[in-house]
Amino acid sequence: MIMTPLMHRSAYAVSPSAMDAALQRFLQATTTAQDTVQQDGQVFSISVDVPGLSREQLHIELQDKTVRLASVEGAPRSIQRAWKLPASIDAAASKASLENGVLTLVLSTTQPSTQTLAIA
């Protein structure tokens, strides 16, 4: 008599690769940021969800018409965003606040001015 081991496989068993794929889909779905951009005249409001990050772990750069947001090295999560506004940003009149994991940027833009030059 020959004895063979009995192989039993559950009908509900999920392969490790399927579990990895499901985990990746879940992480992508939960980390997709919902940025909100609103305009009220010459003022733009941008709200970004940044849970788990403090104000020391965020870096905001304003350059002409572009706003760049990035997390610093060593932060618990990595974030990088950029927005291009239709007008130049007035950094002195703009402000940023972080409350309950939501970063709110209130950006004032400057009106392009037309100047005349007198002919001598």
Backbone atoms as SQL, in Angstrom:
CREATE TABLE atoms (id INTEGER PRIMARY KEY, chain TEXT, resi INTEGER, resn TEXT, atom TEXT, x REAL, y REAL, z REAL);
INSERT INTO atoms VALUES
  (1, 'A', 1, 'MET', 'N', 0.829, -1.159, 0.000),
  (2, 'A', 1, 'MET', 'CA', 0.000, 0.000, 0.000),
  (3, 'A', 1, 'MET', 'C', 0.893, 1.248, 0.000),
  (4, 'A', 2, 'ILE', 'N', 0.566, 2.186, -0.877),
  (5, 'A', 2, 'ILE', 'CA', 1.317, 3.435, -0.995),
  (6, 'A', 2, 'ILE', 'C', 0.471, 4.555, -0.389),
  (7, 'A', 3, 'MET', 'N', 1.129, 5.336, 0.441),
  (8, 'A', 3, 'MET', 'CA', 0.403, 6.438, 1.073),
  (9, 'A', 3, 'MET', 'C', 0.838, 7.750, 0.428),
  (10, 'A', 4, 'THR', 'N', -0.111, 8.530, 0.033),
  (11, 'A', 4, 'THR', 'CA', 0.172, 9.844, -0.557),
  (12, 'A', 4, 'THR', 'C', -0.425, 10.926, 0.335),
  (13, 'A', 5, 'PRO', 'N', 0.245, 12.041, 0.430),
  (14, 'A', 5, 'PRO', 'CA', -0.314, 13.100, 1.262),
  (15, 'A', 5, 'PRO', 'C', -1.564, 13.693, 0.611),
  (16, 'A', 6, 'LEU', 'N', -2.466, 14.035, 1.446),
  (17, 'A', 6, 'LEU', 'CA', -3.718, 14.611, 0.964),
  (18, 'A', 6, 'LEU', 'C', -3.554, 16.120, 0.856),
  (19, 'A', 7, 'MET', 'N', -3.779, 16.659, -0.322),
  (20, 'A', 7, 'MET', 'CA', -3.700, 18.094, -0.550),
  (21, 'A', 7, 'MET', 'C', -5.120, 18.646, -0.488),
  (22, 'A', 8, 'HIS', 'N', -5.317, 19.563, 0.376),
  (23, 'A', 8, 'HIS', 'CA', -6.638, 20.165, 0.505),
  (24, 'A', 8, 'HIS', 'C', -6.514, 21.664, 0.276),
  (25, 'A', 9, 'ARG', 'N', -7.320, 22.155, -0.567),
  (26, 'A', 9, 'ARG', 'CA', -7.303, 23.567, -0.878),
  (27, 'A', 9, 'ARG', 'C', -8.705, 24.119, -0.668),
  (28, 'A', 10, 'SER', 'N', -8.791, 25.189, 0.064),
  (29, 'A', 10, 'SER', 'CA', -10.078, 25.809, 0.341),
  (30, 'A', 10, 'SER', 'C', -10.549, 26.579, -0.892),
  (31, 'A', 11, 'ALA', 'N', -11.821, 26.535, -1.119),
  (32, 'A', 11, 'ALA', 'CA', -12.384, 27.261, -2.250),
  (33, 'A', 11, 'ALA', 'C', -12.315, 28.771, -2.028),
  (34, 'A', 12, 'TYR', 'N', -12.138, 29.184, -0.785),
  (35, 'A', 12, 'TYR', 'CA', -12.123, 30.606, -0.475),
  (36, 'A', 12, 'TYR', 'C', -10.715, 31.167, -0.289),
  (37, 'A', 13, 'ALA', 'N', -9.714, 30.358, -0.487),
  (38, 'A', 13, 'ALA', 'CA', -8.344, 30.825, -0.310),
  (39, 'A', 13, 'ALA', 'C', -7.990, 31.826, -1.403),
  (40, 'A', 14, 'VAL', 'N', -7.288, 32.880, -1.003),
  (41, 'A', 14, 'VAL', 'CA', -6.887, 33.922, -1.938),
  (42, 'A', 14, 'VAL', 'C', -5.368, 33.865, -2.067),
  (43, 'A', 15, 'SER', 'N', -4.908, 33.945, -3.279),
  (44, 'A', 15, 'SER', 'CA', -3.463, 33.883, -3.495),
  (45, 'A', 15, 'SER', 'C', -2.792, 35.149, -2.961),
  (46, 'A', 16, 'PRO', 'N', -1.540, 35.042, -2.544),
  (47, 'A', 16, 'PRO', 'CA', -0.835, 36.230, -2.040),
  (48, 'A', 16, 'PRO', 'C', -0.724, 37.351, -3.079),
  (49, 'A', 17, 'SER', 'N', -0.568, 37.002, -4.346),
  (50, 'A', 17, 'SER', 'CA', -0.470, 38.062, -5.359),
  (51, 'A', 17, 'SER', 'C', -1.787, 38.810, -5.511),
  (52, 'A', 18, 'ALA', 'N', -2.908, 38.114, -5.363),
  (53, 'A', 18, 'ALA', 'CA', -4.206, 38.787, -5.427),
  (54, 'A', 18, 'ALA', 'C', -4.385, 39.705, -4.220),
  (55, 'A', 19, 'MET', 'N', -3.877, 39.269, -3.068),
  (56, 'A', 19, 'MET', 'CA', -3.965, 40.118, -1.878),
  (57, 'A', 19, 'MET', 'C', -3.091, 41.355, -2.036),
  (58, 'A', 20, 'ASP', 'N', -1.911, 41.202, -2.616),
  (59, 'A', 20, 'ASP', 'CA', -1.037, 42.351, -2.859),
  (60, 'A', 20, 'ASP', 'C', -1.687, 43.342, -3.810),
  (61, 'A', 21, 'ALA', 'N', -2.310, 42.837, -4.862),
  (62, 'A', 21, 'ALA', 'CA', -2.978, 43.709, -5.834),
  (63, 'A', 21, 'ALA', 'C', -4.145, 44.443, -5.177),
  (64, 'A', 22, 'ALA', 'N', -4.893, 43.740, -4.316),
  (65, 'A', 22, 'ALA', 'CA', -6.011, 44.377, -3.628),
  (66, 'A', 22, 'ALA', 'C', -5.515, 45.450, -2.671),
  (67, 'A', 23, 'LEU', 'N', -4.419, 45.192, -1.982),
  (68, 'A', 23, 'LEU', 'CA', -3.849, 46.184, -1.078),
  (69, 'A', 23, 'LEU', 'C', -3.373, 47.417, -1.844),
  (70, 'A', 24, 'GLN', 'N', -2.739, 47.219, -2.981),
  (71, 'A', 24, 'GLN', 'CA', -2.289, 48.347, -3.796),
  (72, 'A', 24, 'GLN', 'C', -3.466, 49.189, -4.275),
  (73, 'A', 25, 'ARG', 'N', -4.541, 48.544, -4.711),
  (74, 'A', 25, 'ARG', 'CA', -5.736, 49.292, -5.141),
  (75, 'A', 25, 'ARG', 'C', -6.315, 50.092, -3.980),
  (76, 'A', 26, 'PHE', 'N', -6.350, 49.486, -2.792),
  (77, 'A', 26, 'PHE', 'CA', -6.879, 50.171, -1.617),
  (78, 'A', 26, 'PHE', 'C', -6.028, 51.391, -1.273),
  (79, 'A', 27, 'LEU', 'N', -4.710, 51.212, -1.262),
  (80, 'A', 27, 'LEU', 'CA', -3.829, 52.329, -0.929),
  (81, 'A', 27, 'LEU', 'C', -3.925, 53.460, -1.938),
  (82, 'A', 28, 'GLN', 'N', -4.045, 53.132, -3.214),
  (83, 'A', 28, 'GLN', 'CA', -4.185, 54.171, -4.229),
  (84, 'A', 28, 'GLN', 'C', -5.507, 54.903, -4.082),
  (85, 'A', 29, 'ALA', 'N', -6.555, 54.180, -3.735),
  (86, 'A', 29, 'ALA', 'CA', -7.870, 54.811, -3.586),
  (87, 'A', 29, 'ALA', 'C', -7.912, 55.716, -2.368),
  (88, 'A', 30, 'THR', 'N', -7.225, 55.342, -1.294),
  (89, 'A', 30, 'THR', 'CA', -7.282, 56.153, -0.081),
  (90, 'A', 30, 'THR', 'C', -6.283, 57.283, -0.068),
  (91, 'A', 31, 'THR', 'N', -5.234, 57.211, -0.872),
  (92, 'A', 31, 'THR', 'CA', -4.241, 58.282, -0.865),
  (93, 'A', 31, 'THR', 'C', -4.453, 59.288, -1.984),
  (94, 'A', 32, 'THR', 'N', -5.453, 59.086, -2.807),
  (95, 'A', 32, 'THR', 'CA', -5.732, 60.060, -3.855),
  (96, 'A', 32, 'THR', 'C', -6.297, 61.314, -3.202),
  (97, 'A', 33, 'ALA', 'N', -5.597, 62.388, -3.347),
  (98, 'A', 33, 'ALA', 'CA', -5.986, 63.631, -2.687),
  (99, 'A', 33, 'ALA', 'C', -7.108, 64.322, -3.450),
  (100, 'A', 34, 'GLN', 'N', -7.964, 64.936, -2.693),
  (101, 'A', 34, 'GLN', 'CA', -9.035, 65.729, -3.261),
  (102, 'A', 34, 'GLN', 'C', -8.708, 67.194, -2.980),
  (103, 'A', 35, 'ASP', 'N', -8.074, 67.831, -3.938),
  (104, 'A', 35, 'ASP', 'CA', -7.736, 69.241, -3.800),
  (105, 'A', 35, 'ASP', 'C', -8.930, 70.074, -4.232),
  (106, 'A', 36, 'THR', 'N', -9.223, 71.114, -3.472),
  (107, 'A', 36, 'THR', 'CA', -10.328, 72.005, -3.799),
  (108, 'A', 36, 'THR', 'C', -9.750, 73.378, -4.113),
  (109, 'A', 37, 'VAL', 'N', -10.033, 73.879, -5.311),
  (110, 'A', 37, 'VAL', 'CA', -9.568, 75.203, -5.720),
  (111, 'A', 37, 'VAL', 'C', -10.796, 76.056, -6.001),
  (112, 'A', 38, 'GLN', 'N', -10.871, 77.210, -5.332),
  (113, 'A', 38, 'GLN', 'CA', -11.985, 78.127, -5.539),
  (114, 'A', 38, 'GLN', 'C', -11.442, 79.517, -5.808),
  (115, 'A', 39, 'GLN', 'N', -12.167, 80.264, -6.637),
  (116, 'A', 39, 'GLN', 'CA', -11.759, 81.634, -6.953),
  (117, 'A', 39, 'GLN', 'C', -12.866, 82.591, -6.551),
  (118, 'A', 40, 'ASP', 'N', -12.455, 83.674, -5.909),
  (119, 'A', 40, 'ASP', 'CA', -13.381, 84.737, -5.541),
  (120, 'A', 40, 'ASP', 'C', -12.719, 86.055, -5.917),
  (121, 'A', 41, 'GLY', 'N', -12.952, 86.493, -7.135),
  (122, 'A', 41, 'GLY', 'CA', -12.316, 87.714, -7.634),
  (123, 'A', 41, 'GLY', 'C', -10.838, 87.476, -7.864),
  (124, 'A', 42, 'GLN', 'N', -10.011, 88.226, -7.142),
  (125, 'A', 42, 'GLN', 'CA', -8.560, 88.098, -7.269),
  (126, 'A', 42, 'GLN', 'C', -7.957, 87.188, -6.187),
  (127, 'A', 43, 'VAL', 'N', -8.799, 86.488, -5.436),
  (128, 'A', 43, 'VAL', 'CA', -8.338, 85.619, -4.356),
  (129, 'A', 43, 'VAL', 'C', -8.663, 84.170, -4.705),
  (130, 'A', 44, 'PHE', 'N', -7.655, 83.303, -4.585),
  (131, 'A', 44, 'PHE', 'CA', -7.819, 81.870, -4.814),
  (132, 'A', 44, 'PHE', 'C', -7.681, 81.150, -3.485),
  (133, 'A', 45, 'SER', 'N', -8.560, 80.193, -3.230),
  (134, 'A', 45, 'SER', 'CA', -8.483, 79.358, -2.030),
  (135, 'A', 45, 'SER', 'C', -8.228, 77.927, -2.472),
  (136, 'A', 46, 'ILE', 'N', -7.185, 77.324, -1.910),
  (137, 'A', 46, 'ILE', 'CA', -6.834, 75.944, -2.224),
  (138, 'A', 46, 'ILE', 'C', -6.841, 75.163, -0.923),
  (139, 'A', 47, 'SER', 'N', -7.606, 74.072, -0.874),
  (140, 'A', 47, 'SER', 'CA', -7.647, 73.196, 0.292),
  (141, 'A', 47, 'SER', 'C', -7.101, 71.840, -0.096),
  (142, 'A', 48, 'VAL', 'N', -6.173, 71.327, 0.730),
  (143, 'A', 48, 'VAL', 'CA', -5.517, 70.053, 0.452),
  (144, 'A', 48, 'VAL', 'C', -5.552, 69.205, 1.721),
  (145, 'A', 49, 'ASP', 'N', -5.954, 67.948, 1.603),
  (146, 'A', 49, 'ASP', 'CA', -5.912, 67.021, 2.727),
  (147, 'A', 49, 'ASP', 'C', -4.482, 66.531, 2.912),
  (148, 'A', 50, 'VAL', 'N', -3.917, 66.777, 4.094),
  (149, 'A', 50, 'VAL', 'CA', -2.557, 66.333, 4.419),
  (150, 'A', 50, 'VAL', 'C', -2.548, 65.702, 5.815),
  (151, 'A', 51, 'PRO', 'N', -3.322, 64.617, 6.017),
  (152, 'A', 51, 'PRO', 'CA', -3.376, 64.027, 7.357),
  (153, 'A', 51, 'PRO', 'C', -2.021, 63.474, 7.777),
  (154, 'A', 52, 'GLY', 'N', -1.709, 63.648, 9.041),
  (155, 'A', 52, 'GLY', 'CA', -0.473, 63.113, 9.584),
  (156, 'A', 52, 'GLY', 'C', 0.732, 64.009, 9.415),
  (157, 'A', 53, 'LEU', 'N', 0.579, 65.158, 8.770),
  (158, 'A', 53, 'LEU', 'CA', 1.700, 66.068, 8.567),
  (159, 'A', 53, 'LEU', 'C', 1.499, 67.335, 9.396),
  (160, 'A', 54, 'SER', 'N', 2.585, 67.815, 9.974),
  (161, 'A', 54, 'SER', 'CA', 2.532, 69.059, 10.735),
  (162, 'A', 54, 'SER', 'C', 3.012, 70.205, 9.852),
  (163, 'A', 55, 'ARG', 'N', 2.867, 71.426, 10.337),
  (164, 'A', 55, 'ARG', 'CA', 3.280, 72.580, 9.529),
  (165, 'A', 55, 'ARG', 'C', 4.785, 72.611, 9.320),
  (166, 'A', 56, 'GLU', 'N', 5.559, 72.010, 10.239),
  (167, 'A', 56, 'GLU', 'CA', 7.007, 71.953, 10.061),
  (168, 'A', 56, 'GLU', 'C', 7.414, 70.965, 8.966),
  (169, 'A', 57, 'GLN', 'N', 6.535, 70.043, 8.632),
  (170, 'A', 57, 'GLN', 'CA', 6.834, 69.015, 7.636),
  (171, 'A', 57, 'GLN', 'C', 6.360, 69.386, 6.239),
  (172, 'A', 58, 'LEU', 'N', 5.807, 70.584, 6.083),
  (173, 'A', 58, 'LEU', 'CA', 5.323, 71.046, 4.783),
  (174, 'A', 58, 'LEU', 'C', 6.129, 72.248, 4.318),
  (175, 'A', 59, 'HIS', 'N', 6.372, 72.303, 3.022),
  (176, 'A', 59, 'HIS', 'CA', 7.112, 73.410, 2.415),
  (177, 'A', 59, 'HIS', 'C', 6.263, 73.972, 1.275),
  (178, 'A', 60, 'ILE', 'N', 5.970, 75.280, 1.342),
  (179, 'A', 60, 'ILE', 'CA', 5.173, 75.948, 0.314),
  (180, 'A', 60, 'ILE', 'C', 6.068, 76.966, -0.375),
  (181, 'A', 61, 'GLU', 'N', 6.086, 76.900, -1.695),
  (182, 'A', 61, 'GLU', 'CA', 6.903, 77.826, -2.480),
  (183, 'A', 61, 'GLU', 'C', 6.002, 78.571, -3.460),
  (184, 'A', 62, 'LEU', 'N', 6.106, 79.889, -3.444),
  (185, 'A', 62, 'LEU', 'CA', 5.359, 80.739, -4.371),
  (186, 'A', 62, 'LEU', 'C', 6.344, 81.350, -5.349),
  (187, 'A', 63, 'GLN', 'N', 6.081, 81.128, -6.624),
  (188, 'A', 63, 'GLN', 'CA', 6.985, 81.671, -7.647),
  (189, 'A', 63, 'GLN', 'C', 6.137, 82.180, -8.810),
  (190, 'A', 64, 'ASP', 'N', 6.056, 83.481, -8.953),
  (191, 'A', 64, 'ASP', 'CA', 5.287, 84.145, -10.000),
  (192, 'A', 64, 'ASP', 'C', 3.833, 83.650, -9.991),
  (193, 'A', 65, 'LYS', 'N', 3.440, 82.795, -10.919),
  (194, 'A', 65, 'LYS', 'CA', 2.070, 82.283, -10.997),
  (195, 'A', 65, 'LYS', 'C', 1.932, 80.857, -10.464),
  (196, 'A', 66, 'THR', 'N', 3.019, 80.280, -9.957),
  (197, 'A', 66, 'THR', 'CA', 3.022, 78.873, -9.573),
  (198, 'A', 66, 'THR', 'C', 3.113, 78.716, -8.060),
  (199, 'A', 67, 'VAL', 'N', 2.317, 77.781, -7.527),
  (200, 'A', 67, 'VAL', 'CA', 2.350, 77.403, -6.118),
  (201, 'A', 67, 'VAL', 'C', 2.819, 75.966, -6.057),
  (202, 'A', 68, 'ARG', 'N', 3.836, 75.709, -5.226),
  (203, 'A', 68, 'ARG', 'CA', 4.335, 74.339, -5.069),
  (204, 'A', 68, 'ARG', 'C', 4.235, 73.953, -3.596),
  (205, 'A', 69, 'LEU', 'N', 3.688, 72.767, -3.357),
  (206, 'A', 69, 'LEU', 'CA', 3.570, 72.217, -2.016),
  (207, 'A', 69, 'LEU', 'C', 4.307, 70.889, -1.995),
  (208, 'A', 70, 'ALA', 'N', 5.159, 70.690, -0.992),
  (209, 'A', 70, 'ALA', 'CA', 5.904, 69.437, -0.867),
  (210, 'A', 70, 'ALA', 'C', 6.149, 69.146, 0.597),
  (211, 'A', 71, 'SER', 'N', 6.218, 67.869, 0.933),
  (212, 'A', 71, 'SER', 'CA', 6.592, 67.480, 2.286),
  (213, 'A', 71, 'SER', 'C', 8.116, 67.421, 2.361),
  (214, 'A', 72, 'VAL', 'N', 8.640, 67.706, 3.527),
  (215, 'A', 72, 'VAL', 'CA', 10.086, 67.692, 3.709),
  (216, 'A', 72, 'VAL', 'C', 10.580, 66.253, 3.836),
  (217, 'A', 73, 'GLU', 'N', 11.874, 66.081, 3.679),
  (218, 'A', 73, 'GLU', 'CA', 12.464, 64.752, 3.793),
  (219, 'A', 73, 'GLU', 'C', 12.335, 64.251, 5.235),
  (220, 'A', 74, 'GLY', 'N', 11.934, 63.009, 5.387),
  (221, 'A', 74, 'GLY', 'CA', 11.755, 62.422, 6.708),
  (222, 'A', 74, 'GLY', 'C', 10.339, 62.551, 7.245),
  (223, 'A', 75, 'ALA', 'N', 9.436, 63.159, 6.496),
  (224, 'A', 75, 'ALA', 'CA', 8.043, 63.272, 6.918),
  (225, 'A', 75, 'ALA', 'C', 7.377, 61.896, 6.832),
  (226, 'A', 76, 'PRO', 'N', 6.337, 61.645, 7.628),
  (227, 'A', 76, 'PRO', 'CA', 5.702, 60.328, 7.613),
  (228, 'A', 76, 'PRO', 'C', 5.046, 59.958, 6.283),
  (229, 'A', 77, 'ARG', 'N', 4.671, 60.936, 5.495),
  (230, 'A', 77, 'ARG', 'CA', 4.154, 60.651, 4.164),
  (231, 'A', 77, 'ARG', 'C', 4.695, 61.680, 3.186),
  (232, 'A', 78, 'SER', 'N', 4.713, 61.277, 1.938),
  (233, 'A', 78, 'SER', 'CA', 5.252, 62.139, 0.898),
  (234, 'A', 78, 'SER', 'C', 4.115, 62.777, 0.119),
  (235, 'A', 79, 'ILE', 'N', 4.236, 64.072, -0.083),
  (236, 'A', 79, 'ILE', 'CA', 3.219, 64.781, -0.856),
  (237, 'A', 79, 'ILE', 'C', 3.914, 65.816, -1.729),
  (238, 'A', 80, 'GLN', 'N', 3.466, 65.924, -2.964),
  (239, 'A', 80, 'GLN', 'CA', 3.960, 66.939, -3.894),
  (240, 'A', 80, 'GLN', 'C', 2.798, 67.385, -4.769),
  (241, 'A', 81, 'ARG', 'N', 2.550, 68.669, -4.779),
  (242, 'A', 81, 'ARG', 'CA', 1.489, 69.246, -5.605),
  (243, 'A', 81, 'ARG', 'C', 1.998, 70.558, -6.188),
  (244, 'A', 82, 'ALA', 'N', 1.406, 70.950, -7.303),
  (245, 'A', 82, 'ALA', 'CA', 1.716, 72.243, -7.913),
  (246, 'A', 82, 'ALA', 'C', 0.469, 72.750, -8.618),
  (247, 'A', 83, 'TRP', 'N', 0.249, 74.045, -8.528),
  (248, 'A', 83, 'TRP', 'CA', -0.869, 74.692, -9.204),
  (249, 'A', 83, 'TRP', 'C', -0.346, 75.909, -9.939),
  (250, 'A', 84, 'LYS', 'N', -0.901, 76.168, -11.101),
  (251, 'A', 84, 'LYS', 'CA', -0.545, 77.358, -11.877),
  (252, 'A', 84, 'LYS', 'C', -1.790, 78.241, -11.928),
  (253, 'A', 85, 'LEU', 'N', -1.655, 79.453, -11.423),
  (254, 'A', 85, 'LEU', 'CA', -2.760, 80.406, -11.393),
  (255, 'A', 85, 'LEU', 'C', -2.678, 81.325, -12.603),
  (256, 'A', 86, 'PRO', 'N', -3.789, 81.966, -12.969),
  (257, 'A', 86, 'PRO', 'CA', -3.779, 82.826, -14.157),
  (258, 'A', 86, 'PRO', 'C', -3.077, 84.166, -13.954),
  (259, 'A', 87, 'ALA', 'N', -2.768, 84.532, -12.708),
  (260, 'A', 87, 'ALA', 'CA', -2.109, 85.817, -12.441),
  (261, 'A', 87, 'ALA', 'C', -1.004, 85.606, -11.419),
  (262, 'A', 88, 'SER', 'N', -0.110, 86.572, -11.312),
  (263, 'A', 88, 'SER', 'CA', 0.993, 86.493, -10.352),
  (264, 'A', 88, 'SER', 'C', 0.459, 86.548, -8.928),
  (265, 'A', 89, 'ILE', 'N', 1.147, 85.858, -8.027),
  (266, 'A', 89, 'ILE', 'CA', 0.712, 85.755, -6.636),
  (267, 'A', 89, 'ILE', 'C', 1.391, 86.828, -5.799),
  (268, 'A', 90, 'ASP', 'N', 0.602, 87.506, -4.973),
  (269, 'A', 90, 'ASP', 'CA', 1.118, 88.492, -4.038),
  (270, 'A', 90, 'ASP', 'C', 1.388, 87.776, -2.718),
  (271, 'A', 91, 'ALA', 'N', 2.651, 87.442, -2.460),
  (272, 'A', 91, 'ALA', 'CA', 3.015, 86.654, -1.277),
  (273, 'A', 91, 'ALA', 'C', 2.724, 87.391, 0.022),
  (274, 'A', 92, 'ALA', 'N', 2.852, 88.711, 0.020),
  (275, 'A', 92, 'ALA', 'CA', 2.618, 89.485, 1.237),
  (276, 'A', 92, 'ALA', 'C', 1.156, 89.454, 1.664),
  (277, 'A', 93, 'ALA', 'N', 0.249, 89.361, 0.725),
  (278, 'A', 93, 'ALA', 'CA', -1.182, 89.367, 1.036),
  (279, 'A', 93, 'ALA', 'C', -1.772, 87.954, 1.120),
  (280, 'A', 94, 'SER', 'N', -0.961, 86.928, 0.941),
  (281, 'A', 94, 'SER', 'CA', -1.427, 85.542, 0.972),
  (282, 'A', 94, 'SER', 'C', -1.155, 84.933, 2.339),
  (283, 'A', 95, 'LYS', 'N', -1.907, 83.865, 2.665),
  (284, 'A', 95, 'LYS', 'CA', -1.693, 83.202, 3.946),
  (285, 'A', 95, 'LYS', 'C', -2.002, 81.707, 3.815),
  (286, 'A', 96, 'ALA', 'N', -1.477, 80.933, 4.769),
  (287, 'A', 96, 'ALA', 'CA', -1.686, 79.491, 4.805),
  (288, 'A', 96, 'ALA', 'C', -2.034, 79.086, 6.228),
  (289, 'A', 97, 'SER', 'N', -2.934, 78.102, 6.357),
  (290, 'A', 97, 'SER', 'CA', -3.279, 77.599, 7.685),
  (291, 'A', 97, 'SER', 'C', -3.470, 76.092, 7.607),
  (292, 'A', 98, 'LEU', 'N', -3.158, 75.409, 8.702),
  (293, 'A', 98, 'LEU', 'CA', -3.293, 73.961, 8.797),
  (294, 'A', 98, 'LEU', 'C', -4.152, 73.649, 10.008),
  (295, 'A', 99, 'GLU', 'N', -5.302, 73.009, 9.751),
  (296, 'A', 99, 'GLU', 'CA', -6.221, 72.688, 10.835),
  (297, 'A', 99, 'GLU', 'C', -6.855, 71.332, 10.578),
  (298, 'A', 100, 'ASN', 'N', -6.725, 70.428, 11.545),
  (299, 'A', 100, 'ASN', 'CA', -7.306, 69.080, 11.466),
  (300, 'A', 100, 'ASN', 'C', -6.904, 68.333, 10.198),
  (301, 'A', 101, 'GLY', 'N', -5.650, 68.452, 9.795),
  (302, 'A', 101, 'GLY', 'CA', -5.153, 67.719, 8.627),
  (303, 'A', 101, 'GLY', 'C', -5.539, 68.318, 7.291),
  (304, 'A', 102, 'VAL', 'N', -6.085, 69.531, 7.282),
  (305, 'A', 102, 'VAL', 'CA', -6.457, 70.206, 6.037),
  (306, 'A', 102, 'VAL', 'C', -5.655, 71.493, 5.929),
  (307, 'A', 103, 'LEU', 'N', -4.845, 71.580, 4.877),
  (308, 'A', 103, 'LEU', 'CA', -4.064, 72.782, 4.599),
  (309, 'A', 103, 'LEU', 'C', -4.890, 73.688, 3.709),
  (310, 'A', 104, 'THR', 'N', -5.070, 74.932, 4.136),
  (311, 'A', 104, 'THR', 'CA', -5.828, 75.903, 3.355),
  (312, 'A', 104, 'THR', 'C', -4.905, 77.050, 2.973),
  (313, 'A', 105, 'LEU', 'N', -4.788, 77.284, 1.678),
  (314, 'A', 105, 'LEU', 'CA', -4.000, 78.394, 1.155),
  (315, 'A', 105, 'LEU', 'C', -4.961, 79.451, 0.628),
  (316, 'A', 106, 'VAL', 'N', -4.803, 80.673, 1.077),
  (317, 'A', 106, 'VAL', 'CA', -5.578, 81.797, 0.568),
  (318, 'A', 106, 'VAL', 'C', -4.582, 82.689, -0.148),
  (319, 'A', 107, 'LEU', 'N', -4.648, 82.675, -1.466),
  (320, 'A', 107, 'LEU', 'CA', -3.647, 83.342, -2.295),
  (321, 'A', 107, 'LEU', 'C', -4.246, 84.554, -2.999),
  (322, 'A', 108, 'SER', 'N', -3.661, 85.715, -2.740),
  (323, 'A', 108, 'SER', 'CA', -4.087, 86.934, -3.422),
  (324, 'A', 108, 'SER', 'C', -3.233, 87.092, -4.676),
  (325, 'A', 109, 'THR', 'N', -3.877, 87.452, -5.752),
  (326, 'A', 109, 'THR', 'CA', -3.148, 87.660, -7.002),
  (327, 'A', 109, 'THR', 'C', -3.092, 89.146, -7.299),
  (328, 'A', 110, 'THR', 'N', -2.103, 89.515, -8.057),
  (329, 'A', 110, 'THR', 'CA', -1.951, 90.909, -8.438),
  (330, 'A', 110, 'THR', 'C', -2.563, 91.132, -9.805),
  (331, 'A', 111, 'GLN', 'N', -3.170, 92.259, -9.950),
  (332, 'A', 111, 'GLN', 'CA', -3.773, 92.628, -11.231),
  (333, 'A', 111, 'GLN', 'C', -2.658, 93.103, -12.153),
  (334, 'A', 112, 'PRO', 'N', -2.558, 92.534, -13.358),
  (335, 'A', 112, 'PRO', 'CA', -1.552, 93.067, -14.267),
  (336, 'A', 112, 'PRO', 'C', -1.841, 94.527, -14.588),
  (337, 'A', 113, 'SER', 'N', -0.850, 95.347, -14.399),
  (338, 'A', 113, 'SER', 'CA', -1.080, 96.779, -14.597),
  (339, 'A', 113, 'SER', 'C', -0.500, 97.203, -15.952),
  (340, 'A', 114, 'THR', 'N', -1.227, 98.125, -16.558),
  (341, 'A', 114, 'THR', 'CA', -0.784, 98.709, -17.810),
  (342, 'A', 114, 'THR', 'C', -0.256, 100.096, -17.518),
  (343, 'A', 115, 'GLN', 'N', 0.972, 100.309, -17.876),
  (344, 'A', 115, 'GLN', 'CA', 1.580, 101.610, -17.640),
  (345, 'A', 115, 'GLN', 'C', 1.885, 102.253, -18.981),
  (346, 'A', 116, 'THR', 'N', 1.828, 103.583, -18.983),
  (347, 'A', 116, 'THR', 'CA', 2.151, 104.302, -20.215),
  (348, 'A', 116, 'THR', 'C', 3.513, 104.948, -20.069),
  (349, 'A', 117, 'LEU', 'N', 4.133, 105.120, -21.166),
  (350, 'A', 117, 'LEU', 'CA', 5.457, 105.741, -21.208),
  (351, 'A', 117, 'LEU', 'C', 5.349, 106.986, -22.075),
  (352, 'A', 118, 'ALA', 'N', 5.750, 108.113, -21.507),
  (353, 'A', 118, 'ALA', 'CA', 5.690, 109.366, -22.254),
  (354, 'A', 118, 'ALA', 'C', 6.882, 109.455, -23.197),
  (355, 'A', 119, 'ILE', 'N', 6.626, 109.950, -24.388),
  (356, 'A', 119, 'ILE', 'CA', 7.681, 110.116, -25.382),
  (357, 'A', 119, 'ILE', 'C', 8.307, 111.485, -25.181),
  (358, 'A', 120, 'ALA', 'N', 9.617, 111.509, -25.053),
  (359, 'A', 120, 'ALA', 'CA', 10.303, 112.798, -24.841),
  (360, 'A', 120, 'ALA', 'C', 10.740, 113.401, -26.142);
